[in-house]
């Protein structure tokens, strides 16, 4: 995935960060809570040559409270006049830190394996997947994708995951995996949302939603039975020592990426 280096003006970055630090410090004082705003000053202390180099530091500081502010900080440094819309054709994979100021469209699948920051909205016509701990995804606007899989740190606006594949309805899928990273969003709208030992901070509007307490790594009461009614047989397997077949996320996303149906045609929630 080609990402052209965008020079950063560190003097401007420091002025913007200091203004945000002062505002955050005053808010903490007014609320009577500890002031942790100093991280903003430390963030821009080094001399960076580009925004890609700047966001690469997210590998060392993936604090969810910090990650969610990075697109806003970068947008304020650059200003509205520097915003551009960009479209990438075909499947994309980030092998290095990626930064874009404005809206980004990917006409294919997007695999994120490095720090990834978009100040505007992100539209992925295929599946969006990250790869923690190498990846940190921060999107200032909303995310629209066919399917979203996250096992890393991800902070975005709203998530809309729905797409039609010639079956006469649209569907969306959101899947959070493991609990050492956080998915932060405004509202997640999808047909199916699973929180598989992954911290999710968002309002969820889904036809079917398994939160941490419900899912219990797939062993929650009635979880597999419900999934069996909802999803096609081809996304289940009895890998390992399982006596009975369980939902296999690898098979599930292989079908999603291949444009194959994952929901049963007679599912009552089909749109």
Secondary structure, 3 states (H helix, E strand, C coil): CCCCCCECCHHHHHHHHHHHHHHHHHHHHHHCCCCCCHHHHHHCCCCCCEHHHHHHHHHCCCCHHHHHHHHHHHHHHHCHHHCCCEEEECCEEECCCEEECCCEEEECCEEECCEEEECCCEEEEEEEEECCCCCEEEECCCEEEEEEEECCEEECCCEEECEECCCCCEECEEEEECCCCEEEEEEEEEEEEEEECCEEEEEEEEEEEECHHHHHHHCCCCHHHHHHHHECHHHEECCCCCCCCEECHHHHHHHHHCCCCCECCCCCCCC
